[in-house]
Amino acid sequence: MRLMQANDDEVDSQLRPTPLGDLRRFKDPIHDFIPFSYEVCAIIDTPQFQRLRNIKQLGTSYYVWPGASHNRFEHSLGVAHLARLMAEHLQTSQPELNITRRDVKCVTMAGLCHDLGHGPWSHVWDGMFIPRALPGTGWKHEDSSDMMFDALIRENDLDIPEDDALFIKALIAGDPSCCTRKEKPFLFEIVANKRNGLDVDKFDYIARDTHAIDMKVNLSLTRLIHSARVINDEICYHIKDANQIYELCHTRFSLHKRVYSHKTAKAIEYMIIDALLVAEPYMKFAHDIFDPKRYLHLTDDIRVRIEASESPELKPARDILYRIHRRDLYRMVDWKVFPWAFQHDCREIFTPEKIMRAAQADEREHNPEVRALIDGLRPEHVIVDISMMHYGMKDKNPLDTVSFYSKHAADISQKAQPHDVSLLMPAEFGEVLLRIYTRETRFHGIIRDAYNALLQTLPGKEEDPLADDPLANDVLTPPLSEPRPATPPRKKRTLSRVQSASGRLISDTTPLSENNFTKFFYRQPRSPSRGKYKGLKREREDGSRSPPTKKRAP
């Protein structure tokens, strides 16, 4: 089937309605009925695209939010729909851009195919498993998206010019340099915006994920699309929608903090990774990322394949997955939030090996049972999880990378200043979330003590960040005509106040203190009934007590 027609390079000043017989409509919980042309449906009706039905959009977060059962399939439909709406809006509102039907088609197909390369459990595969299973390969799911797109075209007899195929793959990557002909630069900001992250991919997954977990947000995607305008080859937005864009970025941060990086979802991620690493030497599925025929069957179903196997070599992997079913999960020992500037120190200081050595360096007196646990602690019992939380542009204000216009100057774009939007924005837009887990609960207290010992070794700042700040003094500067009162020299501070790269104060309390919410560890008490019957059983075995006799009826 031909995906492009001879007249697709023509510029339409007005959208031509697609014949009703050439449309299929997909019912979507976010965008209602989504219409797609027969060319787009030709891509949807392929094994490579249908594979996305078996990959969860939120990975292991589904184990925490049962409603988050949506897959990459419906997300890709939504991105294609929004990509087409954005391209058509720019086409009709700014005819001088000369957007062709080919441009609209390629942008729509790029939105449809942008996630073709995702592996099992989405980012768990490419972000956690592959770097450990195939270190040094530098593989990303975008690489497999290219591979699977080529296979989709080749194996389903779809006819598309090579220039158009390269254009679609460049739109997916957000990189104009991949094209063989000169394309319109602003089109590369629709599906994968590398300049500021505002693209229809983010629009859809934020709307879809918040809907799935029943998280109430007040975002209008239609308003943002209609607000878009191209100025100087960049997609800009009306200044009155700056707060909507900020809310979008804040919602992204909230989803990462509360959902994608939920402590239980993270624990299950590490359990799945451990199971996959145990199974990989025998099942050899890691190298499937380089073979489109084998990658076609690499989905979340890999867990079922491991569990259904009766191979003795896979028993350790099956045991780990069985623990997930039983909710016998890796346990979080402690957590702490650090300023963005501490990310390097956190990675250097908090490692499983250093936590083990800190535990073994404990010279306090312990009973023999605890000392045996300390001696038996190994790095593989400890997991250090470091997550970078931000609004989409690392530690920068996301609005600083967005250009805005006003109705009084619709062809002039500029950056918004704080007084143009709000003076109540946070001083920092990024943080480091550190979590310590243990694979075996019996080491919980030992690992926590060792972690807190390492916590005290974080380097501090010798100088006072407010030493040169004239506003830090408690008294106003006296007039020049009056003699200045003598003031005692300021004492140098340790890390009691931390300053950001922008010079703003982050905290007045030291981040080196222990987490007050995990300060004490209590063992789960046994229920009275369980303890009672276990005691009876032990007494029976010892012969110290005879079984209770039943009372005879009178």
Buried (B, 14 or more C-beta within 10 A) or exposed (E): EEBBEEEBEEEBEEEEEEEEEEBEEBEBEBBEEBBBBBBBBBBBEBBBBEBBEBBBBBBBBBBBBEEBEBBBBBBBBBBBBBBBBBBBBBBEEBEEBEBBBBBBBBBBBBBBBBBBBBBBBBBBBBBBBBEEBBEEBEBBBBBBBBBBBBBBBEBBEBEBEEBBBBBBBBBBBBBBEBBEEEBBBBBBBBBBBEBBBBBBBBBBBBBBBBBBBEBEBEBEBEEBBBBBBBBEEBBBBBBEBBEBBBBBBBBBBBBBBEBBBBBBBBBBBBBBBBBBBBBBEBBEBBEBBBEBEEBBBBBBEBBEBBBEBEEEEBEEBBEBBEBBEEEEBBBBBBBBBBBBBBBEBBEEBBBBEBBBBBBEEBEEEEEEEBEEBBEEBEBEBBBBBEBBBBBBBEBBBBBEBBBBBEEEEEEEBBEBEEEEBEEEBEEBBBBBBBBBBBBBBEBBBBBBBBBBBBBEEBEEBEEBBBEEEEEEEEEEEEEEEEEEEEEEEEEEBEBBBBBBEEEEBBBEEBBBEBBEEBEEEEEEEEEEEEEEEEEEEEEEEEEEEEEEEEEEEE
